[in-house]
Amino acid sequence: MHRAVRILLGLALWLGLGAAALWVFRSTATVAGHTSGTPGQLWQAATAQGHWLPFANPRRLPLRVGDPVYQEAEPGQLVLVGHVYALADDQGDQHLQGEFARGMVYLTPDARLQGAVRLEHYRADLSLAAGMQMLFPPRKRQQVQRLLAQHWNRHKREMFDTLRPVIEHTLKQTLAVLQEDLARQLRRREPQLRQLARRWEKNVLEKHLLPVLQEEVFPLAQQQATPLAKQIGMELWDRVSLWRFGTAAVLDKITSGNRVEREFEQFLEQEAIPVLKRRSRELIQTAQRIMEQALQRPRVREALQQGLQALAADEQFRRLLWEVFEEVVVNNPRLHQAVQQALASPQTQQALKKISQNWEPVVQQIGALLLGTPEEGLTPELTRLLRLHVFGKDRRWLVLVADSKSDSASTAELRLPLVAGTRQDLLPPVPEAPPGKR
């Protein structure tokens, strides 16, 4: 009796396994067109609960068996509801990855399948710009800017006082080299500069600038400078000794000498130049006023702009400018040595050390904000970046969404459409670290 019971139980078990295998073969046949499946698929289908739904991939978007399928629980928040279960080609053969027109997804019981749904295909952007955008989202960029601005406003006077001697020393060391080498390079190219100046004078100065200067600037200069010129002229006239100049002129006629010239030089040195020096501030202010008013006139601004554009467009000038810059700055061993000596000086090293110590706390705050801390763990942004670029995770995913364009009321009866997703906010969630790792 007991033996018969064991036989009946064994038959029931084998019948159950056979029915499960047959059901899996039927599910696979929906994808491939015939009964085929791997042992892992058979075991998964026999033990899992959920839905196996076929999908159509007319655009042949790339997929891989195991790619996750998400659904939007809240706006912009995805939850895992399944994965790509199988891929098949036109002959019905199954593949692990590729660009195939049909396949099947496994969806957990948590997936919402009310009404018509479709699958959207998303791929991660692996470019450097996208990586920087991922690591520095707008919210964190604002926080970093705020930290830097606050620290700068609190310590800028101290940092200026620390760096001023270093900057002055470095400029003193390098400007002497630049002046010597620049003068030498300009002397070497003097024929080219003369040729460029002649062409500039003929094509730009005479055609564009001089007419505007004669019509706009010269009348303005005459108007602004005449009162001051009269005052200086009257003051000089009062200091002129007509008797001395007249006597010198008569003696020059008699003796053929140069007393008038010597008298004029003496007048310039003793009378005219001191007057001009005393009125130099007024002369500079008048010149500044003339330039300011001239630059406010549209014709003057337009003429200067045309002249600068013509100079910038001159191929010979640009080539000459780059050659001088390359010789004086880029490929100048004397300049490089002067900069290295200035930076290697004890004074500079001490100042840089003080500046680095001053910025160290805020740098640590920024590092914790962007990268994380040993206590809190890595930030979600850095974790996502590492998963994407180092471990090759989250590079492709599907999202199950409601299909408002479909009239189907039963999803299980139709093949789900797979389309390219367009939303930028549907990113796969970053797995949370275990409690002991945070």
C-alpha atoms as one frame of an Amber mdcrd trajectory, in Angstrom:
protein
   0.000   0.000   0.000   2.741   2.405   0.931   4.629   1.543  -2.236   1.578
   2.405  -4.363   1.267   5.797  -2.638   4.901   6.571  -3.317   4.444   5.622
  -6.969   1.370   7.867  -7.275   3.194  10.793  -5.639   6.158  10.304  -7.956
   3.902  10.289 -11.011   2.169  13.470  -9.821   5.523  15.197  -9.329   6.763
  14.268 -12.782   3.472  15.307 -14.346   3.745  18.700 -12.644   7.303  19.196
 -13.877   6.254  18.168 -17.382   3.381  20.652 -17.377   5.710  23.448 -16.227
   8.214  22.580 -18.939   5.460  22.534 -21.563   4.224  25.945 -20.429   7.734
  27.410 -20.654   8.161  25.932 -24.134   4.888  27.559 -25.187   6.019  30.904
 -23.782   9.309  30.657 -25.654   7.509  29.672 -28.829   5.666  32.975 -28.699
   9.023  34.727 -29.116  10.906  32.411 -31.443   8.149  30.677 -33.336   9.092
  27.179 -32.054   9.792  25.413 -28.754  13.336  26.170 -27.616  14.795  27.318
 -24.292  17.779  27.056 -22.031  17.759  25.142 -18.727  18.153  28.427 -16.840
  15.084  29.852 -18.566  13.120  26.700 -17.789  14.000  26.851 -14.102  13.271
  30.586 -13.893   9.907  30.150 -15.552   9.024  27.212 -13.326   9.804  29.018
 -10.063   8.985  32.696 -10.761   5.642  34.473 -10.538   4.749  37.268 -12.891
   4.109  37.884 -16.602   5.972  36.963 -19.767   5.031  39.412 -22.517   6.383
  39.486 -26.076   7.510  42.774 -27.602   8.173  44.043 -31.113  11.370  45.970
 -31.905  10.845  47.314 -35.457  13.692  49.828 -35.128  16.001  47.038 -33.954
  17.225  48.942 -30.942  20.147  47.131 -29.256  19.224  44.915 -26.322  20.730
  42.264 -24.074  19.067  39.486 -22.134  18.892  40.715 -18.562  18.474  44.408
 -19.383  16.294  45.886 -16.604  12.717  47.018 -17.101  11.488  49.870 -14.904
   8.172  51.574 -14.311   7.552  55.085 -13.039   6.236  54.937  -9.459   6.256
  58.725  -9.024   7.183  61.467 -11.512  10.829  60.878 -12.402  11.238  57.955
  -9.937  11.719  54.481 -11.437  11.264  51.111  -9.747  12.474  47.771 -11.108
   9.601  45.612 -12.436  11.338  43.078 -14.683  13.999  42.376 -17.272  14.501
  41.296 -20.870  13.890  37.536 -20.852  14.671  36.494 -24.447  15.665  37.836
 -27.881  14.968  36.109 -31.195  15.899  36.687 -34.836  13.674  36.274 -37.876
  14.450  32.525 -38.056  13.403  32.019 -34.443  16.898  31.445 -33.040  17.493
  32.980 -29.627  20.411  35.267 -28.760  21.854  36.856 -25.657  22.356  40.319
 -27.176  21.988  42.178 -30.429  19.533  44.113 -32.578  16.551  41.851 -33.181
  12.974  42.581 -34.155  11.290  40.639 -31.340  11.781  39.367 -27.860  10.138
  38.762 -24.502  10.226  40.537 -21.160   9.553  39.081 -17.738   7.521  41.416
 -15.501   7.043  40.901 -11.773   3.586  40.950 -10.177   4.325  44.545  -9.078
   4.181  45.779 -12.686   1.040  47.765 -13.464  -0.529  46.491 -16.688  -3.896
  48.211 -16.660  -4.848  49.319 -20.143  -2.412  49.520 -23.029   1.299  49.865
 -22.299   4.500  50.116 -24.315   8.226  49.813 -23.703  10.591  52.780 -24.080
  14.262  52.167 -24.816  16.914  54.345 -23.136  20.707  54.443 -23.471  23.162
  56.300 -21.269  25.275  59.078 -22.741  28.917  58.026 -22.283  30.479  61.336
 -23.368  32.772  63.356 -21.103  30.323  66.267 -21.059  27.505  64.005 -19.882
  29.775  62.557 -17.187  30.608  66.020 -15.878  26.929  66.947 -15.954  26.146
  63.799 -13.983  28.838  64.452 -11.366  28.065  68.189 -11.116  24.280  68.597
 -11.345  22.907  72.165 -11.191  22.017  71.908  -7.509  25.561  70.917  -6.498
  27.129  73.471  -8.830  25.186  76.166  -7.015  26.325  74.811  -3.653  29.975
  74.766  -4.775  29.703  78.321  -6.123  28.167  79.455  -2.849  30.959  77.842
  -0.785  33.665  79.404  -2.968  32.043  82.846  -2.920  31.605  82.823   0.872
  35.195  81.751   1.482  36.540  84.278  -1.012  34.576  87.155   0.511  35.836
  86.281   4.001  39.512  85.823   3.107  40.177  87.819  -0.073  42.012  90.652
   1.731  44.271  88.181   3.500  44.999  86.310   0.260  45.720  89.552  -1.612
  48.220  90.579   1.043  49.870  87.154   0.863  50.079  87.004  -2.928  51.009
  90.632  -3.650  54.753  90.230  -2.935  54.811  87.000  -4.967  53.088  88.625
  -7.948  55.325  91.675  -7.812  58.458  89.515  -7.614  57.317  87.290 -10.496
  56.401  90.260 -12.692  59.713  91.930 -11.966  61.585  88.786 -12.983  59.597
  88.145 -16.157  58.942  91.661 -17.474  62.639  92.362 -17.871  63.019  89.231
 -20.015  59.893  90.050 -22.024  61.017  93.596 -22.749  64.459  92.521 -23.942
  63.254  89.641 -26.098  60.287  91.560 -27.504  62.537  94.442 -28.572  64.954
  91.999 -30.188  62.184  90.198 -32.103  60.700  93.499 -33.312  64.109  94.652
 -34.556  64.487  91.405 -36.471  61.148  91.992 -38.182  61.538  95.708 -38.828
  61.247  95.380 -42.659  58.013  93.413 -42.290  56.646  95.970 -39.834  57.462
  98.834 -42.201  55.733  97.076 -45.082  52.704  96.404 -42.895  52.647 100.027
 -41.719  52.718 101.350 -45.296  49.847  99.104 -46.316  47.926 100.017 -43.159
  48.457 103.737 -43.785  47.319 103.470 -47.397  44.384 101.058 -47.059  42.974
 101.960 -43.653  44.306 105.215 -42.282  43.903 107.355 -45.406  40.602 105.789
 -46.527  38.739 105.392 -43.240  40.335 107.070 -40.245  41.674 110.387 -41.558
  38.367 111.612 -43.060  36.587 110.901 -39.781  39.360 112.547 -37.768  39.214
 115.674 -39.936  35.418 115.925 -39.843  34.663 114.770 -36.307  37.698 114.837
 -34.010  39.671 117.889 -35.150  36.743 120.346 -34.747  36.023 118.845 -31.355
  39.664 119.177 -30.309  39.735 122.772 -31.482  36.591 123.559 -29.525  37.774
 121.919 -26.303  41.448 122.928 -26.387  41.171 126.545 -27.573  40.396 128.142
 -24.149  43.314 126.385 -22.445  45.630 127.091 -25.386  44.793 130.804 -25.196
  45.531 130.896 -21.476  48.897 129.195 -21.921  49.706 131.372 -24.936  48.957
 134.596 -23.061  51.065 133.441 -20.116  54.000 132.634 -22.401  53.576 135.904
 -24.277  53.848 137.832 -21.057  57.164 136.084 -20.398  58.657 136.786 -23.815
  61.324 139.517 -23.841  60.919 141.307 -27.165  63.950 143.414 -26.428  66.241
 140.403 -26.017  64.878 138.638 -29.126  65.111 141.865 -31.146  68.669 142.579
 -30.008  69.688 139.019 -30.801  68.166 139.272 -34.271  70.030 142.539 -35.030
  73.341 141.111 -33.857  72.767 137.963 -35.960  72.305 140.180 -39.012  75.532
 142.011 -38.319  77.726 139.079 -37.245  75.924 136.138 -38.951  75.611 134.365
 -35.579  72.876 132.208 -34.006  71.918 134.314 -31.008  68.168 134.070 -31.790
  68.315 130.276 -31.703  70.166 130.287 -28.377  67.736 132.837 -26.990  64.780
 130.659 -28.045  66.280 127.544 -26.451  66.877 129.481 -23.248  63.279 130.736
 -23.333  61.973 127.174 -23.753  64.085 125.840 -20.907  63.495 128.672 -18.435
  59.950 129.832 -19.278  57.898 127.670 -21.628  58.634 124.183 -20.266  57.965
 125.142 -16.599  54.628 126.670 -17.654  53.649 123.515 -19.587  54.669 121.305
 -16.660  52.595 123.387 -14.294  49.569 123.128 -16.615  50.142 119.442 -17.486
  47.187 118.230 -15.418  44.849 120.576 -17.314  46.328 119.419 -20.643  45.760
 115.747 -19.764  42.211 116.407 -18.596  41.445 118.272 -21.823  42.852 115.423
 -23.922  40.789 112.887 -21.955  37.661 114.973 -22.438  38.306 115.158 -26.189
  38.805 111.375 -26.436  35.685 110.596 -24.382  33.481 112.859 -26.478  35.019
 111.601 -29.726  34.404 107.937 -28.817  30.748 108.715 -28.141  30.209 109.698
 -31.775  28.926 106.829 -33.969  31.131 107.668 -36.968  34.304 107.594 -34.866
  33.384 104.253 -33.266  32.492 102.786 -36.647  35.766 103.960 -38.213  37.842
 102.539 -35.351  35.942  99.256 -35.521  36.527  98.986 -39.258  40.206  99.707
 -38.772  40.580  97.031 -36.075  38.656  94.511 -38.156  40.849  95.209 -41.166
  43.969  94.777 -39.043  42.675  91.556 -37.494  41.793  90.170 -40.932  45.241
  90.899 -42.337  46.932  87.529 -42.810  50.452  88.995 -42.696  49.699  90.812
 -39.426  48.233  87.705 -37.798  51.163  85.578 -38.885  53.645  88.191 -37.668
  51.824  88.554 -34.358  51.823  84.791 -33.766  55.516  84.471 -34.677  56.446
  87.182 -32.180  54.238  85.654 -29.470  55.657  82.193 -30.088  59.268  83.405
 -29.915  58.790  85.701 -26.922  56.395  83.630 -24.765  55.795  80.062 -25.934
  59.309  78.990 -26.970  61.361  81.306 -24.802  63.700  79.354 -22.471  64.782
  82.558 -20.706  61.169  83.396 -19.808  60.457  79.845 -18.644  63.563  79.852
 -16.459  62.635  83.218 -14.948  59.127  81.972 -14.080  60.484  78.740 -12.577
  63.005  80.607 -10.457  60.326  82.990  -9.228  57.948  80.142  -8.320  60.704
  78.102  -6.682  61.805  80.897  -4.404  61.253  80.372  -0.634  59.048  83.438
  -0.504  56.714  82.044  -3.180  56.620  78.567  -1.665  55.739  79.946   1.749
  52.964  82.094   0.281  51.515  79.185  -1.716  51.609  76.948   1.356  49.722
  79.565   3.345  47.124  79.928   0.578  46.652  76.149   0.336  46.158  75.886
   4.095  43.626  78.683   3.889  41.622  76.877   1.171  41.939  73.370   2.627
  38.707  73.420   4.714  36.523  74.571   1.818  38.186  72.068  -0.549  37.334
  69.290   1.917  33.725  70.485   2.025  33.521  70.495  -1.767  35.095  67.028
  -1.925  32.555  65.667   0.563  29.729  67.314  -1.371  30.793  65.871  -4.732
  32.483  62.591  -3.822  31.238  61.578  -0.375  32.806  60.740   2.979  33.962
  57.535   4.725  31.046  57.848   7.127  28.322  58.618   4.573  29.735  56.627
   1.648  29.944  57.699  -1.990  27.475  60.258  -3.310  24.706  58.951  -5.624
  26.174  60.957  -8.504  29.649  59.421  -8.136  28.147  55.966  -7.622  26.179
  56.303 -10.849  29.283  57.519 -12.689  31.383  54.586 -11.451  28.674  52.060
 -12.298  28.368  53.517 -15.780  32.025  53.986 -16.769  33.942  51.531 -14.569
  31.590  48.588 -14.084  29.542  48.979 -17.284  26.203  49.086 -15.428  23.062
  51.110 -16.219  24.100  51.712 -19.826  20.753  50.544 -21.214  17.284  50.117
 -19.720  13.611  49.877 -20.654  10.685  51.743 -19.127   7.125  50.381 -19.117
   4.711  53.289 -19.715   1.059  53.752 -20.562   0.478  53.830 -24.318  -2.159
  56.471 -25.001  -1.918  55.837 -28.782  -3.029  52.202 -28.524  -6.666  51.114
 -28.549  -5.915  47.686 -27.116  -7.590  46.824 -23.834  -5.664  43.580 -23.207
  -1.895  43.836 -23.121  -1.356  40.105 -22.810  -2.983  39.464 -26.176  -0.672
  41.751 -28.178   3.025  42.233 -28.712   4.282  45.250 -26.749   5.707  48.025
 -28.963   9.300  49.067 -28.202  10.153  52.698 -29.060  13.064  55.037 -28.358
  12.571  57.043 -25.176  12.918  60.829 -25.189  12.640  61.907 -21.549  15.787
  63.142 -19.811  14.597  62.549 -16.234  14.004  58.780 -16.422  17.302  57.513
 -15.023  17.711  54.104 -13.359  17.893  54.351  -9.576  21.261  53.979  -7.893
  21.332  50.981  -5.530  21.639  52.065  -1.921  24.689  50.975   0.049  24.113
  48.429   2.855  23.624  49.995   6.301  27.036  48.797   7.457  28.796  50.519
   4.541  27.422  53.985   5.066
